[in-house]
């Protein structure tokens, strides 16, 4: 008996739909607009991973309707093609290894990309103090290798400033920078004198 009632309700709903009493089940025009935005979003994500905020800003710059952009981004998050946590972890891992960036510099980059503070903090936990100091040391040693002569105090200070500049541009703290820069320069002077 329950099946017959369900069938009657379904038949009534179909009759109402065909009579135009119900809104269309599928809005073709709206879906075409979403498809255009989705295609552009996927093309941008294909170039490189992006945060939700970053992707939203790019799509809005292309003058897509804001409400459609939000819908598309929600859809992309639902299917996990857009995920700020994953993005932040990968950003930190890659930029730390490949570019030798400090936690401070990476935090600023993620903040500029609209990543929430809690997500940034969790992603930055990948870099501990020892790792950060090792990265700074590698950069300082690399810069020190370009030095061919240190014959005076002025030349020493000039070369030290150059090494410190490399570390400062990557956002390393001053105490770490000064220690590793001096060690790298002293080791290079020792190499040159042998």
Beta strands, then each sheet from edge to edge (+ up, - down):
end
